[in-house]
Amino acid sequence: MSAETALEKGRALDWEVRAWAMAGDIRQAEKRLSVLQKLLGPLAEEPSKEGRAIQQFLKKMKSPEALKEAKWRAGGGTIKAVCPNPSLTD
């Protein structure tokens, strides 16, 4: 039986997102990043020791950058792969 804390689950999900991103499965990486954010987002708002630890983790987690890099590679290394504003890339 596992008694993982939310922070431990978040760390595991961060690794999972990075694995999906490195494998080139951007859709799955985005889905799992969304799960991570939904799990930890509300907890980061809590004025507690755990809330502060989660805030720090969310600032330092590596999966958003890994996902950004995967999108860059999938887009052929162009700015259009990572820029959400089409007017900036034309």
RARABEL-V974980 format. One record per backbone hydrogen bond with DSSP energy under -0.5 kcal/mol. NH is the residue of the N-H (numbers start at 0). CO is the residue of the C=O. If there is no record, write none. Layout:
[[NH:CO] [NH:CO]]
This chain:
[[8:4] [9:5] [10:6] [11:7] [12:8] [13:9] [14:10] [15:11] [16:12] [17:13] [18:14] [19:15] [20:16] [21:17] [22:18] [23:20] [24:19] [25:23] [28:24] [29:25] [30:26] [31:27] [32:28] [33:29] [34:30] [35:31] [36:32] [37:33] [38:34] [39:35] [40:36] [41:37] [43:39] [44:40] [44:41] [45:42] [47:45] [51:47] [52:48] [53:49] [54:50] [55:51] [56:52] [57:53] [58:54] [59:55] [60:56] [65:61] [66:62] [67:63] [68:64] [69:65] [70:66] [71:67] [72:68] [73:69] [74:70] [75:72] [76:71] [80:77] [81:78] [82:78] [83:81] [85:83] [87:84] [88:85] [89:85]]
